[in-house]
Amino acid sequence: MAVVFRTCKSLSKNAIFTRGISSSLRLHSQKPPTPPEPLVNVDVDDKSGVAVVTLNRPPVNSLNTPLLSELKNIIKGLEDNKSRGMILTSSSETVFSAGLDLMEMYNAPKDKLSAFWTTLQSTWLALYRSSFPTVAAINGHAPAGGCLLSLSCEYRVMVGPKFSIGLNETQLGIVAPPWFVICMRDVLGHRQTEMALTSGRMFSAPEALKLGLIDAMVTNKAEAITEAQKFIAQFAKIPPLARKLTKESVRQEGIKYMEDNMIDDLQMFMDLVTQEKIQKGIGLYLASLKKK
Ligand SMILES: CCCCCCCC/C=C\CC(=O)SCCNC(=O)CCNC(=O)[C@H](O)C(C)(C)COP(=O)(O)OP(=O)(O)OC[C@H]1O[C@@H](n2cnc3c(N)ncnc32)[C@H](O)[C@@H]1OP(=O)(O)O
């Protein structure tokens, strides 16, 4: 595996200047501070050209604005490099992603809230319409936004049986936006989507497999990556342009929805999330998570 690019910020300087008694500038050497871990890692296999993109925001990979921006930049980088495929996974042993970072939606100033949602919209669109094959190697729980990321990929392999996946928004008193619904309907069909979303049900990996919410269940992350690689390998002989245009055509409803409704969708989000009772609900839910 070779690392092609990383999204680290530039390294901090390893020296500081201080003003001494004589007012002259002196240089003190200082150990370079360790650069922050990237929120998303990417490794591209030299042979296959397939990228393993790993969410890396402990403890639960909750999706905040910086993580989503990094993910979007990585997807764009893969797009520019005519990637052969992408496998999305997590550095956590138990959580793929806990979904949207509730802290981004709780008591947040309007400008931050708006930046958060528009970053989510554009990251989702980049992933959903990506030209290269995408697989979610779901190696842990994947509620709400974690499920959305998985649904936006073309194939889902999940480690089971103990992890769960689903769009649980109604359980939190919030509403999954239409593009979340489209993603679920793409995979499950109308009837099962209605049943799953209205109840906000989370599915165990075996239940998800039976329903078709995931495509394969394996026992560990290494197997999930192998299965994902196998799925991507089948496209080696398919002309990439034909594949890309076909994917766009199949996913046209979701792509068009987002392109045509970005501003209305943002407004709906802002109107809903800033309501006092929704804020109260998010606060209580956060407190219940912390009390566990
Ligand atoms: C029409 C337009 C309208 C638009 C409306 C808005 C639509 C919003 C759409 C999407 C919704 C979301 O994605 S909301 C997020 C929903 N996510 C969840 O419900 C998952 C919550 N988390 C869990 O169930 C569990 O954490 C876990 C199963 C994922 C992992 O369990 P584990 O035991 O391993 O970890 P902890 O529960 O102890 O958590 C550790 C730590 O992380 C904090 N945490 C967990 N999840 C989140 C989160 N989503 N956001 C922020 N913080 C989170 C948790 O509180 C713990 O914090 P402390 O260490 O401080 O205690």
The ligand as an SDF file (V2000), in Angstrom:
LIG
                    3D

 61 63  0  0  0  0  0  0  0  0999 V2000
  -35.9530   18.1280    6.2690 C   0  0  0  0  0  0  0  0  0  0  0  0
  -34.6170   18.4810    6.7650 C   0  0  0  0  0  0  0  0  0  0  0  0
  -34.5230   18.2990    8.2330 C   0  0  0  0  0  0  0  0  0  0  0  0
  -33.1520   17.9370    8.6910 C   0  0  0  0  0  0  0  0  0  0  0  0
  -33.1680   17.4920   10.1050 C   0  0  0  0  0  0  0  0  0  0  0  0
  -31.8630   16.9980   10.6310 C   0  0  0  0  0  0  0  0  0  0  0  0
  -31.5060   15.6890   10.1100 C   0  0  0  0  0  0  0  0  0  0  0  0
  -30.3360   15.1130   10.8300 C   0  0  0  0  0  0  0  0  0  0  0  0
  -29.8900   13.9870   10.1510 C   0  0  0  0  0  0  0  0  0  0  0  0
  -29.0440   13.0330   10.6200 C   0  0  0  0  0  0  0  0  0  0  0  0
  -28.9940   12.6430   11.9870 C   0  0  0  0  0  0  0  0  0  0  0  0
  -27.7570   12.1250   12.5830 C   0  0  0  0  0  0  0  0  0  0  0  0
  -26.8280   11.5520   12.0640 O   0  0  0  0  0  0  0  0  0  0  0  0
  -27.8250   12.5010   14.1950 S   0  0  0  0  0  0  0  0  0  0  0  0
  -26.7240   11.4020   14.9860 C   0  0  0  0  0  0  0  0  0  0  0  0
  -27.4500   10.1480   15.3450 C   0  0  0  0  0  0  0  0  0  0  0  0
  -26.5490    9.2200   15.9500 N   0  0  0  0  0  0  0  0  0  0  0  0
  -26.9060    8.3810   16.8940 C   0  0  0  0  0  0  0  0  0  0  0  0
  -28.0420    8.3110   17.3210 O   0  0  0  0  0  0  0  0  0  0  0  0
  -25.8100    7.5360   17.4750 C   0  0  0  0  0  0  0  0  0  0  0  0
  -25.5200    7.9310   18.8740 C   0  0  0  0  0  0  0  0  0  0  0  0
  -24.4240    7.1490   19.4220 N   0  0  0  0  0  0  0  0  0  0  0  0
  -24.5230    5.8720   19.8020 C   0  0  0  0  0  0  0  0  0  0  0  0
  -25.5590    5.2370   19.7040 O   0  0  0  0  0  0  0  0  0  0  0  0
  -23.2860    5.2530   20.3810 C   0  0  0  0  0  0  0  0  0  0  0  0
  -22.3910    6.2810   20.6910 O   0  0  0  0  0  0  0  0  0  0  0  0
  -22.5890    4.2410   19.4420 C   0  0  0  0  0  0  0  0  0  0  0  0
  -23.4470    2.9540   19.3440 C   0  0  0  0  0  0  0  0  0  0  0  0
  -22.3540    4.8090   18.0790 C   0  0  0  0  0  0  0  0  0  0  0  0
  -21.2140    3.8630   20.0640 C   0  0  0  0  0  0  0  0  0  0  0  0
  -21.3930    3.4210   21.3870 O   0  0  0  0  0  0  0  0  0  0  0  0
  -20.1460    3.3940   22.3890 P   0  0  0  0  0  0  0  0  0  0  0  0
  -20.6390    2.7570   23.6510 O   0  0  0  0  0  0  0  0  0  0  0  0
  -18.9790    2.7930   21.7160 O   0  0  0  0  0  0  0  0  0  0  0  0
  -19.7540    4.9240   22.6050 O   0  0  0  0  0  0  0  0  0  0  0  0
  -20.4760    5.9890   23.5450 P   0  0  0  0  0  0  0  0  0  0  0  0
  -21.9380    5.9440   23.3480 O   0  0  0  0  0  0  0  0  0  0  0  0
  -19.9720    5.8240   24.9480 O   0  0  0  0  0  0  0  0  0  0  0  0
  -19.9530    7.3420   22.9320 O   0  0  0  0  0  0  0  0  0  0  0  0
  -18.6230    7.8080   23.1450 C   0  0  0  0  0  0  0  0  0  0  0  0
  -18.6460    9.3180   23.1860 C   0  0  0  0  0  0  0  0  0  0  0  0
  -19.0960    9.8110   21.9260 O   0  0  0  0  0  0  0  0  0  0  0  0
  -20.2560   10.6540   22.1120 C   0  0  0  0  0  0  0  0  0  0  0  0
  -21.1380   10.4980   20.9320 N   0  0  0  0  0  0  0  0  0  0  0  0
  -21.7000    9.3780   20.4710 C   0  0  0  0  0  0  0  0  0  0  0  0
  -22.4010    9.6090   19.3640 N   0  0  0  0  0  0  0  0  0  0  0  0
  -22.2930   10.9160   19.1210 C   0  0  0  0  0  0  0  0  0  0  0  0
  -22.8030   11.7860   18.1020 C   0  0  0  0  0  0  0  0  0  0  0  0
  -23.5600   11.3280   17.0900 N   0  0  0  0  0  0  0  0  0  0  0  0
  -22.4940   13.0860   18.1540 N   0  0  0  0  0  0  0  0  0  0  0  0
  -21.7100   13.5740   19.1620 C   0  0  0  0  0  0  0  0  0  0  0  0
  -21.2050   12.8200   20.1650 N   0  0  0  0  0  0  0  0  0  0  0  0
  -21.4900   11.5050   20.1400 C   0  0  0  0  0  0  0  0  0  0  0  0
  -20.8740   10.1610   23.3930 C   0  0  0  0  0  0  0  0  0  0  0  0
  -21.6840   11.1420   23.9540 O   0  0  0  0  0  0  0  0  0  0  0  0
  -19.6410    9.8570   24.2220 C   0  0  0  0  0  0  0  0  0  0  0  0
  -19.1450   11.0900   24.7050 O   0  0  0  0  0  0  0  0  0  0  0  0
  -18.3310   11.1720   26.0680 P   0  0  0  0  0  0  0  0  0  0  0  0
  -17.0700   10.3920   25.8400 O   0  0  0  0  0  0  0  0  0  0  0  0
  -18.1080   12.6320   26.2780 O   0  0  0  0  0  0  0  0  0  0  0  0
  -19.2000   10.5620   27.1210 O   0  0  0  0  0  0  0  0  0  0  0  0
  1  2  1  0
  2  3  1  0
  3  4  1  0
  4  5  1  0
  5  6  1  0
  6  7  1  0
  7  8  1  0
  8  9  1  0
  9 10  2  0
 10 11  1  0
 11 12  1  0
 12 13  2  0
 12 14  1  0
 14 15  1  0
 15 16  1  0
 16 17  1  0
 17 18  1  0
 18 19  2  0
 18 20  1  0
 20 21  1  0
 21 22  1  0
 22 23  1  0
 23 24  2  0
 23 25  1  0
 25 26  1  0
 25 27  1  0
 27 28  1  0
 27 29  1  0
 27 30  1  0
 30 31  1  0
 31 32  1  0
 32 33  2  0
 32 34  1  0
 32 35  1  0
 35 36  1  0
 36 37  2  0
 36 38  1  0
 36 39  1  0
 39 40  1  0
 40 41  1  0
 41 42  1  0
 41 56  1  0
 42 43  1  0
 43 44  1  0
 43 54  1  0
 44 45  1  0
 44 53  1  0
 45 46  2  0
 46 47  1  0
 47 48  1  0
 47 53  2  0
 48 49  1  0
 48 50  2  0
 50 51  1  0
 51 52  2  0
 52 53  1  0
 54 55  1  0
 54 56  1  0
 56 57  1  0
 57 58  1  0
 58 59  2  0
 58 60  1  0
 58 61  1  0
M  END
$$$$
